[in-house]
Structures are given as C-alpha cells and as structure tokens.
Amino acid sequence: MGIVWLVLGVLLGGPFGVICAVLFQDRWKARVERRKRLHVANAITRMQHQGDGMIHIAGRPTTVHLVEGDGSLVLEPEHVDIDIQRDPVPLPPEVAAVRERVLREMDVDRGNSVGVVPTWNSKRLVALRGYRISRTSRHEKSRMQLETAPVDYATFCATVLRLDEEFERVDGSGATVRTTLRRDYLTSDDAVVRPVPFLANGLGIALLAFTDDDKVLLGRRRPTARARGGERDVSVVEGMHSKMDRNPDGSLSAYRTAVRGCEEELGVQVEPADVRLLGFAVDMKYYQWNFYGRVNVRLSAAEVIEAQRLHAKDRWEAKLEPVDLDPEAIFERMRQDGIWDTGLVAAYLALCSRLGPEPVRRAAERVFGAKPDHVPWRR
C-alpha cells in the first residue's frame, strides 16, 4: 500500500508542480518588473519633482511639470486613448479679441513675405481639454486617456505666444485693470492637474532622434521660425493634426504624430515600432503640453541630414546638427547654446531610456554642476 501511495505521489506531484508554476509565474514576473521600475525611478531621481511640481535636473530648475513618465516607463500605443470632440473650445472675450488681431496680422504677413514661408492659419491643431492617468490591472502599465478639441493657429498665437502680454479687462467690482493670461489663469498647480482648455493649445510630441552611427540629432531653429526662432531644440517637435493623426476609429494617435513629424521635419520614414513615448508633460513657460520620447531613425546622421535637405517639407523650420551619443557632450552643447526646458527634459528622458539613468544623471551633474540636497523625487 505504501508503494501505491508513493507512485501516486510521483504521478501527481509533477502536474501539481507545473500548475503551481503557471499560477505563480505571472505574479512573480509582475513583482520583478515592479521592483525594476521602482529601482529605475529611484535612480533617475536627480530629476526631481519639487514641492511646486516643477522638474529639476541636477539642481537646474525647469518650467516643466512631468505628469507621467520616469525615463523607463513606455506609453504604449494601445494604452494611450485620445478622443477629440467636434467643436472648438469657446474663447473668453479677451482671447477672442487677440485672436482677431492675429488674423489681421497674418493677412498683412502674407502680403509682405518675401523669401520666407508666410504665416497661415491652420485649423487642424489640437487643444487639451483634460486627461486621466491610471494603470493596467496586469503588469501595472501606464494608461492615459486624453480629451481634446480642434483649434486653429491664430488661437495658438493668441494664447501660447502671448501669455505675458498685458491687456485691459473689467474686474468684478467694475474697475478696469491691466493683467495677463498667466496672471489670470496660470498662477497655481491647478492648471497642471486640470488643464485650462482655451489655453492648452498645440498638443504635440517632442522627440530626440538616435542614428545608426551612435549620434543624436539636435535641431537649431531657423531665425524665420514662427516660435523660438534661432533656439536650440531636440530633433522633432510636432503638433498633433486633428485630421491626419486619426486612428481608424476616429481617435487621435500620438504615435501617428511622431511618424508624420519624422517625415515632415527630418525627411525620413519610420515605423511606430521605432518610436518610444516616454512621458507626458507641460512646460509652464508656454503652457505647452507634449508627449516626450525618442526615435531610432535607422540611418546614419549624414544620411538623415541629406534626407532632410531632399525630402523634409518643413526643412525651413530647423537645421539638424549631429552630436556624439555622449550625454555629457549633449548636455554641454545644450548648456552653451541654451535650450527650452521642454527640449532639455525630453532629451534627458530619451537618454535615460537609451543609456540607463545612472550615466545620464552623472553627466547632467558634471555639466550643470549642482547636486540636490534633499530627498529625491519618487513617482
């Protein structure tokens, strides 16, 4: 009888062990992945989330609030839902008045432009109405849901490019006061948690491009560019298009924006699989909302530069300059030339994703020369 029980134990023990392995393997893998993400989040922490919500890189303050992302997390296409409503967001009277003035200026610009691309009022930009961030039940991957609306370029100019332009309005007591859009609407972090829809115009992407010969491509915006003329930038900065960037179901895709942006600004064709979106943030200097990420262009730097000259329809916006894939050299170029904070944070996340957070953090500290003296940021 003892032999029978022994045989049964052997026969049943194997299948039972397999069942247990199957049942607990996914849970174990999820725990390992979670610990890995936490480790990376802790290692990246020389980019902190300060008490006021703004990111500091190696002690260097920025105007960027990082809403999602840590340099390791990837915002996967199937987990980023962007719905767009049919009608634009209504504008307050003071913004509508400035928009009308911008339209008149555009008419004059079209008549006077010689040798440069004239300004036109594209009606296919996208405004952010709201967002929600959660995690998937399996593997705790990031899930984002955005609500958006169409907006035109004149509204973008009347808001994003004029946040600090003074105007007069009548206050609650009937007195005429001078103020700005920033003073009226962007004085607290509430504008980060709950976007101001008529100001959150020009939702888009900012990408750092990596080449096959171990270089990154930095942009230098041409003096004739409509925004931030002459400034240093990352490789691709592209606004979402309310028609061209739609999925078959009518929703918008940030990955389609990235692919289109590479074609229009770099002159190269990439696949969605070549793109990684790593974060979502708002730069409060411009109240500009963007997805930050990186793209592998699968060409040498020289080939991309030649492709831009031949095939990029928006080549007039920026000139490409290759830099060795060395985070210290990249940050030093940015420090010397100056770069808007969206470009700096986007590049930091992209380099962390490609090289790992520790060498990028150390490089940033050597270049920017400051170490935070408080508890690192943890997401």
C-alpha positions as CSV (number, residue, x, y, z in Angstrom):
1,M,0.0,0.0,0.0
2,G,2.9,2.3,0.8
3,I,4.3,1.7,-2.7
4,V,0.9,2.7,-4.2
5,W,0.9,6.0,-2.4
6,L,4.4,6.6,-3.4
7,V,3.7,6.0,-7.1
8,L,0.6,8.3,-6.8
9,G,2.7,11.0,-5.2
10,V,5.2,10.8,-8.1
11,L,2.5,10.8,-10.7
12,L,0.5,13.7,-9.2
13,G,3.4,15.7,-8.0
14,G,4.7,16.6,-11.4
15,P,1.5,18.0,-12.8
16,F,0.8,19.8,-9.5
17,G,4.2,21.5,-9.7
18,V,3.6,22.6,-13.2
19,I,0.2,24.0,-12.3
20,C,1.7,25.9,-9.4
21,A,4.5,27.3,-11.6
22,V,1.9,28.5,-14.2
23,L,-0.3,30.1,-11.5
24,F,2.5,32.0,-9.8
25,Q,4.9,32.7,-12.7
26,D,3.0,35.8,-13.9
27,R,2.6,37.1,-10.4
28,W,6.4,36.6,-9.8
29,K,7.2,38.3,-13.1
30,A,4.9,41.2,-12.3
31,R,6.7,41.7,-8.9
32,V,10.1,41.6,-10.6
33,E,9.0,44.2,-13.2
34,R,7.5,46.4,-10.5
35,R,10.8,46.3,-8.5
36,K,12.8,47.0,-11.6
37,R,10.6,50.1,-12.4
38,L,10.9,51.3,-8.8
39,H,14.7,50.9,-9.0
40,V,14.9,52.9,-12.2
41,A,12.6,55.6,-10.8
42,N,14.8,55.9,-7.7
43,A,18.0,56.0,-9.9
44,I,16.6,58.8,-12.1
45,T,15.9,61.0,-9.1
46,R,18.4,63.7,-9.8
47,M,15.4,64.8,-12.0
48,Q,13.1,65.5,-9.1
49,H,9.5,66.6,-8.6
50,Q,9.8,69.6,-6.3
51,G,7.1,70.8,-4.0
52,D,5.8,73.2,-6.6
53,G,5.7,70.4,-9.2
54,M,8.5,71.7,-11.5
55,I,11.3,69.3,-12.5
56,H,14.9,70.0,-11.6
57,I,17.7,68.3,-13.5
58,A,20.9,68.0,-11.5
59,G,19.7,71.0,-9.5
60,R,18.9,73.0,-12.6
61,P,15.3,74.3,-12.3
62,T,13.0,73.9,-15.3
63,T,9.5,75.1,-16.0
64,V,8.3,71.6,-16.9
65,H,5.8,69.6,-14.8
66,L,6.2,65.9,-15.6
67,V,2.7,64.5,-15.5
68,E,3.7,60.9,-16.4
69,G,7.0,59.2,-17.2
70,D,10.3,58.4,-15.5
71,G,12.7,57.5,-18.3
72,S,11.9,53.8,-18.1
73,L,8.2,53.6,-18.5
74,V,6.9,53.5,-22.0
75,L,3.5,54.9,-23.0
76,E,2.4,52.1,-25.4
77,P,0.1,52.9,-28.3
78,E,-2.7,50.6,-27.1
79,H,-2.7,52.3,-23.7
80,V,-3.0,55.9,-24.9
81,D,-6.5,56.9,-25.8
82,I,-7.0,60.4,-27.3
83,D,-10.6,61.4,-28.0
84,I,-11.4,64.6,-29.9
85,Q,-14.7,66.4,-29.9
86,R,-16.1,68.1,-32.9
87,D,-16.3,71.7,-31.8
88,P,-13.5,74.1,-30.7
89,V,-13.3,75.3,-27.1
90,P,-15.1,78.6,-26.6
91,L,-12.8,81.6,-26.0
92,P,-13.1,84.3,-23.4
93,P,-13.8,87.8,-24.9
94,E,-10.2,89.0,-24.2
95,V,-8.7,86.0,-26.0
96,A,-11.1,86.2,-28.9
97,A,-10.2,89.9,-29.4
98,V,-6.4,89.0,-29.6
99,R,-7.2,86.2,-32.0
100,E,-8.9,88.6,-34.3
101,R,-5.9,90.8,-34.2
102,V,-3.6,87.9,-35.0
103,L,-5.7,87.1,-38.1
104,R,-5.3,90.6,-39.3
105,E,-1.5,90.4,-38.8
106,M,-1.5,87.2,-40.8
107,D,-3.2,88.9,-43.7
108,V,-0.5,91.6,-43.7
109,D,2.2,89.0,-43.4
110,R,1.0,87.1,-46.4
111,G,1.2,90.3,-48.5
112,N,4.7,91.3,-47.3
113,S,6.5,87.9,-47.0
114,V,9.5,87.7,-49.5
115,G,11.8,84.7,-49.5
116,V,10.2,83.1,-46.4
117,V,7.2,80.8,-45.8
118,P,4.3,83.1,-44.9
119,T,2.1,82.5,-41.9
120,W,-1.2,80.8,-42.5
121,N,-4.0,79.9,-40.1
122,S,-4.0,76.1,-39.9
123,K,-7.3,74.9,-38.4
124,R,-6.1,71.4,-37.6
125,L,-4.2,71.9,-34.3
126,V,-5.3,70.2,-31.1
127,A,-6.2,71.6,-27.7
128,L,-6.1,69.6,-24.5
129,R,-9.3,69.6,-22.5
130,G,-8.4,67.1,-19.8
131,Y,-6.6,63.9,-19.0
132,R,-6.7,60.9,-16.8
133,I,-3.8,58.6,-15.8
134,S,-4.2,55.1,-14.4
135,R,-2.5,51.7,-14.5
136,T,-3.5,48.5,-16.3
137,S,-4.6,45.7,-14.0
138,R,-2.0,43.4,-15.5
139,H,1.7,44.4,-15.2
140,E,0.7,47.9,-14.0
141,K,1.5,49.6,-17.3
142,S,0.6,53.2,-17.8
143,R,-2.8,54.0,-19.3
144,M,-3.7,57.5,-20.4
145,Q,-7.0,59.0,-21.5
146,L,-7.0,62.4,-23.1
147,E,-9.9,64.6,-24.1
148,T,-9.1,67.1,-26.8
149,A,-10.7,69.6,-29.2
150,P,-9.7,71.2,-32.6
151,V,-8.1,74.6,-32.5
152,D,-6.6,77.0,-35.1
153,Y,-3.1,78.5,-35.3
154,A,-4.5,82.0,-34.7
155,T,-5.8,80.9,-31.3
156,F,-2.4,79.2,-30.6
157,C,-0.7,82.6,-31.3
158,A,-3.2,84.5,-29.2
159,T,-2.5,82.2,-26.1
160,V,0.7,80.2,-26.1
161,L,2.8,83.0,-27.6
162,R,1.1,85.8,-25.6
163,L,0.7,84.5,-22.1
164,D,2.6,87.6,-20.7
165,E,1.2,90.2,-23.0
166,E,-0.8,92.8,-20.9
167,F,-4.3,93.7,-21.7
168,E,-7.2,95.5,-20.0
169,R,-10.3,94.0,-18.6
170,V,-13.1,94.9,-16.2
171,D,-12.9,93.1,-12.8
172,G,-15.7,92.0,-10.6
173,S,-16.0,95.5,-9.0
174,G,-16.3,97.2,-12.4
175,A,-12.8,98.7,-12.3
176,T,-10.5,98.4,-15.4
177,V,-7.4,96.5,-14.6
178,R,-4.3,95.5,-16.5
179,T,-3.4,91.9,-16.4
180,T,-2.1,88.9,-18.4
181,L,-3.4,85.4,-19.2
182,R,-0.7,84.0,-17.0
183,R,-1.7,86.1,-14.0
184,D,-5.4,85.3,-14.5
185,Y,-5.2,81.6,-15.2
186,L,-1.8,80.0,-14.5
187,T,-0.8,81.1,-11.0
188,S,-1.2,77.6,-9.4
189,D,-0.5,73.9,-10.0
190,D,-4.2,73.5,-10.5
191,A,-3.6,74.4,-14.2
192,V,-1.5,71.3,-14.4
193,V,-4.0,68.9,-12.7
194,R,-6.9,70.4,-14.6
195,P,-5.8,71.9,-17.9
196,V,-7.3,75.3,-19.0
197,P,-8.8,74.2,-22.3
198,F,-8.7,77.5,-24.1
199,L,-5.0,78.0,-23.2
200,A,-3.7,74.4,-23.6
201,N,-3.3,74.7,-27.4
202,G,-0.9,72.9,-29.7
203,L,-0.8,69.4,-28.0
204,G,2.1,67.6,-29.6
205,I,5.3,65.5,-29.4
206,A,9.0,66.2,-28.7
207,L,11.5,63.5,-29.9
208,L,15.2,63.0,-29.7
209,A,16.5,61.0,-32.7
210,F,19.2,58.4,-32.4
211,T,21.1,57.4,-35.5
212,D,22.8,54.1,-36.5
213,D,26.3,55.6,-36.2
214,D,25.8,56.4,-32.5
215,K,24.9,60.1,-32.7
216,V,21.8,62.1,-31.7
217,L,20.4,64.9,-33.9
218,L,19.9,68.3,-32.2
219,G,17.9,71.0,-34.0
220,R,18.7,74.7,-34.4
221,R,15.5,76.5,-35.2
222,R,16.0,78.9,-38.1
223,P,15.6,82.7,-37.4
224,T,12.5,82.7,-39.6
225,A,10.7,80.1,-37.5
226,R,7.4,81.4,-36.0
227,A,8.2,80.2,-32.5
228,R,11.5,80.3,-30.6
229,G,13.5,81.4,-33.7
230,G,17.2,80.7,-33.5
231,E,17.0,78.5,-30.4
232,R,18.4,75.0,-29.8
233,D,15.9,72.1,-29.9
234,V,15.5,68.4,-30.0
235,S,15.2,66.6,-33.3
236,V,11.4,66.6,-33.8
237,V,8.8,68.9,-32.3
238,E,5.4,68.4,-34.0
239,G,1.9,69.4,-33.1
240,M,-0.9,66.9,-33.4
241,H,-3.1,67.2,-36.5
242,S,-6.8,66.8,-35.9
243,K,-7.3,65.0,-39.2
244,M,-4.1,63.4,-40.4
245,D,-3.2,61.8,-37.0
246,R,-6.5,59.8,-36.6
247,N,-6.9,56.1,-36.0
248,P,-9.4,54.2,-38.0
249,D,-11.9,54.5,-35.1
250,G,-11.6,58.4,-35.2
251,S,-9.5,58.8,-32.1
252,L,-6.1,60.5,-32.3
253,S,-2.7,58.8,-32.1
254,A,0.4,60.4,-30.7
255,Y,2.4,57.7,-32.5
256,R,1.0,58.8,-35.8
257,T,2.0,62.3,-34.9
258,A,5.6,61.1,-34.3
259,V,5.8,59.1,-37.5
260,R,4.4,62.1,-39.5
261,G,6.7,64.5,-37.7
262,C,9.8,62.5,-38.6
263,E,8.7,62.5,-42.3
264,E,7.9,66.3,-42.4
265,E,10.8,67.6,-40.3
266,L,13.6,65.0,-40.9
267,G,12.6,63.7,-44.3
268,V,12.8,60.1,-43.1
269,Q,10.2,57.3,-42.8
270,V,9.9,55.4,-39.6
271,E,7.5,52.9,-38.2
272,P,5.6,53.2,-34.9
273,A,7.8,50.5,-33.5
274,D,10.8,52.8,-34.0
275,V,9.2,55.3,-31.6
276,R,9.0,55.2,-27.8
277,L,6.9,57.8,-26.0
278,L,8.4,58.1,-22.5
279,G,6.5,60.9,-20.8
280,F,3.7,63.5,-20.8
281,A,4.4,67.0,-19.5
282,V,3.5,70.6,-19.6
283,D,6.1,73.4,-20.0
284,M,4.5,76.3,-18.0
285,K,6.6,79.0,-19.7
286,Y,4.4,78.4,-22.8
287,Y,1.7,76.3,-21.2
288,Q,2.7,73.8,-23.9
289,W,1.6,70.1,-23.5
290,N,3.7,67.4,-25.2
291,F,4.5,63.8,-25.2
292,Y,8.3,63.3,-24.8
293,G,10.1,60.4,-26.4
294,R,12.8,59.0,-28.7
295,V,13.0,57.6,-32.2
296,N,15.5,55.3,-33.9
297,V,15.8,56.5,-37.4
298,R,17.9,53.5,-38.7
299,L,20.1,55.7,-40.8
300,S,23.5,57.5,-40.2
301,A,23.5,61.1,-39.2
302,A,24.8,62.2,-42.6
303,E,22.0,60.2,-44.3
304,V,19.3,61.9,-42.2
305,I,20.8,65.4,-42.8
306,E,20.8,64.7,-46.6
307,A,17.2,63.3,-46.4
308,Q,16.1,66.5,-44.6
309,R,17.5,68.6,-47.5
310,L,15.8,66.5,-50.1
311,H,12.5,65.3,-48.6
312,A,11.5,67.3,-45.5
313,K,8.7,69.7,-46.4
314,D,9.3,71.6,-43.1
315,R,13.1,71.8,-43.5
316,W,12.8,75.6,-43.2
317,E,11.9,75.3,-39.5
318,A,15.2,73.9,-38.2
319,K,18.7,72.8,-39.2
320,L,20.0,69.5,-37.9
321,E,23.3,69.1,-36.1
322,P,24.8,65.7,-35.1
323,V,26.3,65.2,-31.7
324,D,28.1,62.1,-30.4
325,L,26.0,59.8,-28.3
326,D,27.7,61.0,-25.1
327,P,25.3,62.5,-22.5
328,E,27.9,64.9,-21.2
329,A,28.7,66.2,-24.7
330,I,24.9,66.6,-25.4
331,F,24.2,68.4,-22.2
332,E,27.3,70.7,-22.7
333,R,26.0,71.7,-26.1
334,M,22.6,72.5,-24.6
335,R,24.2,74.4,-21.8
336,Q,26.3,76.5,-24.1
337,D,23.6,77.2,-26.7
338,G,20.6,77.3,-24.4
339,I,17.5,75.2,-25.0
340,W,13.9,75.5,-23.9
341,D,13.1,73.3,-21.0
342,T,10.8,71.0,-23.0
343,G,13.8,70.1,-25.1
344,L,16.1,69.5,-22.1
345,V,13.6,67.3,-20.2
346,A,12.7,65.4,-23.4
347,A,16.4,64.7,-24.2
348,Y,17.0,63.7,-20.6
349,L,14.2,61.1,-20.6
350,A,15.3,59.8,-24.1
351,L,18.9,59.4,-23.0
352,C,17.8,57.6,-19.8
353,S,15.7,55.2,-21.9
354,R,18.6,54.5,-24.3
355,L,21.7,54.5,-21.9
356,G,20.2,54.0,-18.4
357,P,19.5,56.6,-15.8
358,E,22.8,56.4,-13.8
359,P,25.3,57.6,-16.5
360,V,22.8,60.3,-17.7
361,R,22.4,61.6,-14.1
362,R,26.1,61.7,-13.6
363,A,26.7,63.5,-16.9
364,A,24.0,66.1,-16.0
365,E,25.6,66.7,-12.6
366,R,29.0,67.3,-14.2
367,V,27.6,69.7,-16.8
368,F,25.1,71.6,-14.7
369,G,27.3,71.5,-11.6
370,A,24.8,71.1,-8.8
371,K,23.6,68.2,-6.6
372,P,20.2,68.4,-4.9
373,D,20.5,68.3,-1.1
374,H,17.0,66.9,-0.3
375,V,15.1,63.7,-0.7
376,P,15.0,62.6,-4.4
377,W,11.8,62.6,-6.3
378,R,10.0,59.3,-6.4
379,R,6.9,58.5,-8.5
